[in-house]
Amino acid sequence: MHIELLADRPDLIPGLAALRWDEWGPEPARPRLDDWVAVTAAEAGRAALPVTWVASDDAGTVLGGMGLAPFDPPERRDVSPWIVGAVVRRGRRGEGIGRALFAELERWARAAGHRRLWVATGGPAVAFYQRCGMETESARGATVLTKVLVAER
């Protein structure tokens, strides 16, 4: 398995967008697969938010992806950065792909000077993020979890 910045593998943007489309389908802001491709491409930063990591196999098949954005949801612009677009291919879950993506994202966030990570999620993803060391902050609607990266003074 290879984990790379999506900025270094733009050829994988359509594959990651299709994975996201398969997982979440049409949304009001993204009713078509082409909309997911555009959003995924826009999240392919390198040195500043948003950034996305993509996991692929030796054949170039996208196995998963996970990004960091300045905010998500829009009403929580008071804290940053937020994990976004995290997905692992069905049938490959439980193999450590999500953990490997999270580890790269966390390493990058620390190096970029971010003090905490945030995510708004639900369902089985809550337990995944807890296994990655995140703690529940609130559970109104979506569950919001956070992880301290640098001890706050």
C-alpha positions as CSV (number, residue, x, y, z in Angstrom):
1,M,0.0,0.0,0.0
2,H,1.2,3.5,-0.8
3,I,0.1,6.7,1.1
4,E,0.8,9.9,-0.7
5,L,-0.4,13.5,-0.9
6,L,-3.1,13.7,-3.5
7,A,-1.2,16.7,-4.9
8,D,1.6,14.3,-5.8
9,R,-0.9,11.9,-7.5
10,P,-3.5,14.0,-9.4
11,D,-4.1,10.9,-11.6
12,L,-5.9,9.4,-8.5
13,I,-8.4,12.3,-8.1
14,P,-11.1,10.6,-10.2
15,G,-10.7,7.3,-8.3
16,L,-10.9,9.0,-4.9
17,A,-13.9,11.1,-6.1
18,A,-15.7,7.9,-7.2
19,L,-15.0,6.2,-3.9
20,R,-16.5,9.2,-2.1
21,W,-19.5,9.3,-4.5
22,D,-20.1,5.5,-3.9
23,E,-20.0,6.1,-0.1
24,W,-22.1,9.3,0.2
25,G,-23.9,9.6,-3.2
26,P,-25.5,12.8,-4.3
27,E,-25.6,15.6,-1.8
28,P,-27.3,19.0,-2.3
29,A,-23.9,20.7,-3.0
30,R,-22.6,17.7,-5.0
31,P,-25.5,16.1,-7.0
32,R,-23.2,14.6,-9.7
33,L,-20.0,12.6,-9.8
34,D,-18.3,15.5,-11.6
35,D,-19.0,17.7,-8.6
36,W,-17.2,15.2,-6.4
37,V,-14.2,15.2,-8.8
38,A,-14.1,19.0,-8.6
39,V,-14.2,19.0,-4.7
40,T,-11.6,16.3,-4.5
41,A,-9.3,18.2,-6.8
42,A,-9.8,21.4,-4.8
43,E,-8.8,19.5,-1.6
44,A,-5.5,18.4,-3.1
45,G,-3.2,21.0,-1.5
46,R,0.4,20.4,-0.5
47,A,1.7,23.0,1.9
48,A,-1.5,24.6,3.2
49,L,-5.1,23.6,3.9
50,P,-6.9,21.9,2.4
51,V,-4.7,18.8,1.9
52,T,-5.7,15.2,1.2
53,W,-3.8,11.9,1.4
54,V,-4.7,9.0,-0.8
55,A,-4.0,5.3,-0.3
56,S,-3.5,3.1,-3.4
57,D,-2.2,-0.4,-4.2
58,D,0.6,-1.3,-6.6
59,A,-1.9,-1.4,-9.5
60,G,-3.0,2.2,-8.8
61,T,-6.4,1.3,-7.4
62,V,-7.5,3.9,-4.8
63,L,-8.1,2.2,-1.5
64,G,-9.0,5.3,0.5
65,G,-8.4,8.9,1.3
66,M,-8.5,11.4,4.1
67,G,-8.2,15.2,4.1
68,L,-7.7,18.2,6.3
69,A,-9.7,21.4,5.7
70,P,-9.8,24.8,7.5
71,F,-13.4,24.1,8.8
72,D,-16.2,21.6,8.7
73,P,-19.0,22.1,9.4
74,P,-19.3,25.8,8.4
75,E,-20.8,26.9,11.7
76,R,-17.6,25.7,13.5
77,R,-15.0,28.1,12.0
78,D,-13.9,28.8,15.6
79,V,-11.5,25.8,15.5
80,S,-9.3,24.3,12.9
81,P,-8.3,22.0,11.1
82,W,-11.0,19.5,10.5
83,I,-10.7,16.0,9.0
84,V,-12.8,15.7,5.9
85,G,-13.6,13.2,3.2
86,A,-12.3,10.2,5.0
87,V,-13.3,7.0,3.2
88,V,-11.9,3.5,2.8
89,R,-13.0,1.2,0.0
90,R,-15.7,-1.3,1.1
91,G,-14.2,-4.8,1.3
92,R,-10.9,-3.3,2.4
93,R,-12.0,-1.9,5.8
94,G,-10.3,-3.3,8.8
95,E,-7.0,-3.7,7.1
96,G,-5.3,-0.6,8.6
97,I,-5.8,1.7,5.6
98,G,-7.7,4.3,7.6
99,R,-5.2,4.2,10.4
100,A,-2.3,4.6,8.0
101,L,-4.0,7.6,6.4
102,F,-4.8,9.1,9.9
103,A,-1.1,8.7,10.9
104,E,0.1,10.6,7.8
105,L,-2.5,13.3,8.4
106,E,-1.5,13.6,12.0
107,R,2.2,13.8,11.2
108,W,1.6,16.5,8.6
109,A,-0.6,18.5,11.0
110,R,2.0,18.4,13.7
111,A,4.7,19.5,11.3
112,A,2.5,22.4,10.1
113,G,2.1,23.6,13.7
114,H,-1.5,22.7,14.3
115,R,-2.3,22.1,17.9
116,R,-5.5,20.0,17.6
117,L,-7.5,18.0,15.1
118,W,-11.3,18.0,14.8
119,V,-13.8,15.8,13.0
120,A,-17.6,15.8,12.8
121,T,-18.9,12.3,12.0
122,G,-21.4,9.6,13.1
123,G,-22.0,5.9,13.0
124,P,-19.1,3.4,13.0
125,A,-16.7,6.2,12.2
126,V,-16.9,7.5,15.8
127,A,-15.3,4.3,17.1
128,F,-12.6,4.5,14.4
129,Y,-11.6,8.0,15.4
130,Q,-11.6,7.0,19.1
131,R,-9.2,4.2,18.3
132,C,-7.0,6.9,16.7
133,G,-6.9,8.7,20.0
134,M,-9.6,11.3,19.4
135,E,-12.0,12.2,22.3
136,T,-15.7,13.1,22.0
137,E,-16.3,16.8,22.5
138,S,-20.0,16.9,21.8
139,A,-22.7,14.8,20.3
140,R,-25.5,17.1,19.1
141,G,-26.5,15.9,15.7
142,A,-23.1,14.8,14.4
143,T,-20.5,13.7,16.9
144,V,-17.6,16.1,17.2
145,L,-14.3,14.6,18.3
146,T,-10.9,16.3,18.9
147,K,-7.3,15.2,19.4
148,V,-4.6,17.4,21.1
149,L,-1.4,17.3,19.0
150,V,0.6,19.8,21.0
151,A,0.1,20.3,24.7
152,E,-1.7,23.6,25.2
153,R,0.0,26.1,27.5
